[in-house]
Amino acid sequence: MAEFFLAITLPKEFEAEVERQRRRFAAPKTAPHITLIPPFTWPGAGLDLEQIVLASVQGTSPFAIQAEGIGRFGRRVIYISVERSTELMTLYQNLASGLAEQGVIVRDKDRPYRPHITLATRLSPGEFNHYMEELKDYAPTQEFLCRQVALFKMTVQGRGRRWQVIKQIPLE
């Protein structure tokens, strides 16, 4: 069984800006992205999963993503906020439903979907205060077109494990 997650990758220029900020902090090594479906275990072949994702996004047109401002989850995670547009929420629901039909539980009912781009994670209270102070003048604003859904897979590289995009599944 392999581990996967689904996300929206960022345009190259915005990805570079976000990565510059993330390298200053305790950021994950995964490429900057907006998670749609958090990590899950898939018992079948990757190709089967691609087909389910493709069927789930069928009829979905590209749509605008608006990222703006800094947010946080408690004092452990700092992120760039992403607008919960109707199109984004519909894409999330369609993917969650498509996977649920295959027995994949997508999200705990106590944790509603909140789209974001992680800047720093697993912070201590001291790190949190320091990073928030460093970010006080950072006011990211970016609008871009979501044209595809990225399928990430956990891969093993030597002793390390890393999330990598294995497929970009286009919207219609």
C-alpha positions in Angstrom: 0.0 0.0 0.0 1.2 3.5 -0.8 0.5 6.9 0.7 -0.9 9.7 -1.4 -2.5 13.2 -1.1 -4.1 15.6 -3.6 -3.3 19.2 -3.9 -3.1 22.3 -6.0 0.4 23.3 -7.0 1.4 27.0 -7.3 2.5 28.9 -10.3 6.3 28.9 -10.5 6.8 32.6 -9.6 4.5 32.4 -6.5 6.0 29.0 -5.6 9.4 30.6 -5.5 8.2 33.5 -3.3 6.5 31.1 -0.9 9.6 28.8 -0.8 11.8 31.8 0.0 9.6 32.5 3.1 9.4 28.9 4.1 13.1 28.3 4.1 13.4 31.0 6.8 11.2 28.8 9.1 10.5 25.2 10.1 8.7 24.4 6.8 8.0 21.0 5.4 10.2 19.9 2.5 7.3 19.2 0.2 6.8 21.7 -2.6 4.5 24.6 -1.6 0.9 23.7 -2.4 -2.8 23.9 -1.3 -3.9 20.5 0.1 -7.2 19.3 -1.2 -7.2 15.8 0.3 -4.8 15.1 3.1 -2.5 12.0 3.1 -4.3 8.7 2.9 -3.3 5.1 2.2 -4.3 3.6 -1.2 -4.4 -0.2 -1.4 -4.7 -0.4 -5.2 -2.5 0.6 -8.1 -1.6 4.3 -8.7 -3.3 4.1 -12.1 -6.6 3.2 -10.5 -6.3 6.2 -8.2 -5.6 8.5 -11.1 -8.8 7.2 -12.8 -10.8 7.9 -9.7 -9.4 11.5 -9.5 -10.0 12.0 -13.2 -13.6 10.9 -12.8 -14.1 13.1 -9.7 -12.9 16.3 -11.5 -14.8 15.6 -14.7 -16.8 18.6 -15.7 -14.7 21.0 -13.5 -13.5 24.0 -15.3 -10.3 25.9 -14.4 -11.1 28.5 -11.7 -9.4 31.4 -9.9 -7.6 30.8 -6.6 -7.2 33.8 -4.3 -4.4 33.6 -1.7 -4.1 36.6 0.7 -2.7 37.3 4.1 -1.3 35.3 6.9 -3.2 32.9 9.2 -2.4 30.3 11.8 -3.6 27.1 13.4 -3.2 27.8 17.1 0.5 28.5 17.8 1.9 25.6 15.9 1.3 26.4 12.2 1.6 29.6 10.2 0.1 29.8 6.7 -1.0 31.9 3.8 -4.8 32.1 3.7 -6.7 30.8 0.7 -10.2 32.0 -0.1 -12.9 29.2 0.3 -14.5 30.0 -3.1 -17.5 28.0 -4.3 -15.4 26.4 -7.0 -12.6 25.3 -4.7 -15.1 23.9 -2.2 -16.9 22.0 -4.9 -13.6 20.6 -6.2 -12.8 19.4 -2.6 -16.3 17.9 -2.2 -16.1 16.1 -5.5 -12.7 14.6 -4.7 -13.7 13.7 -1.2 -16.9 12.0 -2.5 -15.0 10.1 -5.2 -12.5 8.7 -2.7 -15.2 8.0 -0.1 -16.9 5.8 -2.6 -13.7 3.7 -2.7 -13.6 3.5 1.1 -11.1 6.3 1.8 -12.0 8.4 4.8 -11.0 11.9 3.9 -11.5 14.2 6.9 -12.5 14.2 10.5 -15.9 15.9 11.0 -14.3 18.0 13.8 -11.8 19.5 11.3 -13.5 21.2 8.4 -11.6 21.8 5.2 -9.6 25.1 5.4 -7.5 25.7 2.3 -4.1 27.2 3.0 -0.4 27.3 2.0 1.8 26.2 4.9 4.8 28.5 5.7 5.9 27.0 9.0 4.7 24.0 11.0 5.4 22.1 14.3 6.4 25.3 16.0 7.3 25.8 19.6 5.7 28.8 21.3 9.0 30.7 21.1 9.4 29.9 17.4 5.8 30.9 16.7 6.3 34.3 18.4 9.6 34.9 16.6 8.2 33.9 13.1 5.1 36.0 13.5 7.2 39.0 14.3 9.4 38.3 11.2 6.2 38.0 9.1 4.6 41.2 10.4 5.3 43.1 7.1 4.7 40.1 4.8 1.3 40.6 3.2 1.1 38.0 0.4 -1.6 38.6 -2.3 -1.8 36.3 -5.3 -4.5 35.2 -7.7 -3.9 32.4 -10.1 -5.8 29.9 -12.2 -6.2 26.4 -10.9 -5.9 24.2 -14.0 -5.1 20.8 -12.5 -5.0 18.6 -9.4 -1.6 17.3 -8.4 -1.3 13.7 -7.2 1.5 13.4 -4.6 3.0 10.1 -3.6 5.3 9.3 -0.7 8.6 8.1 -2.1 11.6 6.6 -0.5 15.0 8.1 -1.4 17.8 6.4 0.4 17.0 6.8 4.1 14.6 9.6 3.6 10.9 9.7 2.7 9.6 12.6 0.5 6.3 13.6 -1.1 6.6 14.0 -4.9 4.1 15.0 -7.6 3.7 11.9 -9.7 0.8 13.2 -11.9 -0.9 16.5 -12.7 -4.6 15.7 -13.6 -6.0 18.6 -15.8 -9.4 20.2 -15.2 -11.5 20.5 -18.3 
